[in-house]
Structure formats: C-alpha cells, structure tokens
C-alpha cells in the first residue's frame, strides 16, 4: 500500500499526494457501490435449477417459437425452439436445420430458463416469428397457405385454439 509520505516523495508536493489519495478514495467508493449493485442483482435472480425451469415451462404452451438473436450472423437472425410435453410437464429444445428437416438440440439449464422467460413475455409474437420465418404454423408446423395465416404466423384453427388457451 502506498503511503502519503511515498506520494509526497514521488510528486514532491503534499497537495498532489492529497489529491491522489482523494481520487483513490472516490474510486474505492465507486467500486464498493458497483459490487453492491451486482450483489443486489444476484439476490433478485432466482437460482436456476430443474424445479424453476419446470415451473416456467408449464406457462408456455406446446408449440414452436422463434426469438431474435442478440448477435445475428450473416445467415441467422433468429433462433428456433420447440416446447413439447415431457414427463407430465413441458421441456424446451432448440430446433436447427431447415423446415421439413428440423433437428432438435438439448439446451443447458440456464439457456432453457432464459429462452422460456423470453418466450413467455410474448407467446404470440414468438410463435408468429417462427411462422413468418419458416412459413409453417407455429403450433403444428403445417404449411401456411392462406395470406391471413402467413401474416399471423399461425393457421386459423391453431390461432383460435391458442387464443382460447388450448
């Protein structure tokens, strides 16, 4: 630790040494405030475990969804997901490939939580984005042949069922 005497020796003046000490104290206070904010945010974030993910998954109906990527690439600007029934609840997987030849990939627990949370914020928009990008229904994956269905991103029967909560 640098003492005031060391600072005086380096700068040659008491006022400069005191100014350096004052700046260091302010920076230390800012650091303590930042660490406190991070701790508060961590306290507000739930511990992500299977119970938390299962409870969140129950709020998202079975179907297909898309979310915009935070860092789009040249070929991809969205990520596709499927929520399906799994052991009496729901599970989310990532869907990769082209429509008609989709493959599923399992997600780590933290990614499942965040994807489900964002989908749950606006189910209709996430399902519609899937339909717009793939031209298939965001609920049953049937081709969207009607203009109104393509605009919604979901077929008429599936749209009615989703709006009724089925």
C-alpha positions, 0 to 999 in steps of 0.5 A, spaced: 500 500 500 502 506 498 503 511 503 502 519 503 509 520 505 511 515 498 506 520 494 509 526 497 516 523 495 514 521 488 510 528 486 514 532 491 508 536 493 503 534 499 497 537 495 498 532 489 499 526 494 492 529 497 489 529 491 491 522 489 489 519 495 482 523 494 481 520 487 483 513 490 478 514 495 472 516 490 474 510 486 474 505 492 467 508 493 465 507 486 467 500 486 464 498 493 457 501 490 458 497 483 459 490 487 453 492 491 449 493 485 451 486 482 450 483 489 443 486 489 442 483 482 444 476 484 439 476 490 433 478 485 435 472 480 432 466 482 437 460 482 436 456 476 435 449 477 430 443 474 424 445 479 424 453 476 425 451 469 419 446 470 415 451 473 416 456 467 415 451 462 408 449 464 406 457 462 408 456 455 404 452 451 406 446 446 408 449 440 414 452 436 417 459 437 422 463 434 426 469 438 431 474 435 438 473 436 442 478 440 448 477 435 445 475 428 450 472 423 450 473 416 445 467 415 441 467 422 437 472 425 433 468 429 433 462 433 428 456 433 425 452 439 420 447 440 416 446 447 413 439 447 410 435 453 415 431 457 414 427 463 407 430 465 410 437 464 413 441 458 421 441 456 424 446 451 429 444 445 432 448 440 430 446 433 436 447 427 436 445 420 431 447 415 423 446 415 421 439 413 428 437 416 428 440 423 433 437 428 432 438 435 438 440 440 438 439 448 439 446 451 443 447 458 439 449 464 440 456 464 439 457 456 432 453 457 430 458 463 432 464 459 429 462 452 422 460 456 422 467 460 423 470 453 418 466 450 413 467 455 413 475 455 410 474 448 407 467 446 404 470 440 409 474 437 414 468 438 410 463 435 408 468 429 416 469 428 417 462 427 411 462 422 413 468 418 420 465 418 419 458 416 412 459 413 409 453 417 404 454 423 407 455 429 403 450 433 403 444 428 408 446 423 403 445 417 404 449 411 401 456 411 397 457 405 392 462 406 395 470 406 391 471 413 395 465 416 402 467 413 401 474 416 399 471 423 404 466 423 399 461 425 393 457 421 386 459 423 384 453 427 391 453 431 390 461 432 383 460 435 385 454 439 391 458 442 387 464 443 382 460 447 388 457 451 388 450 448 
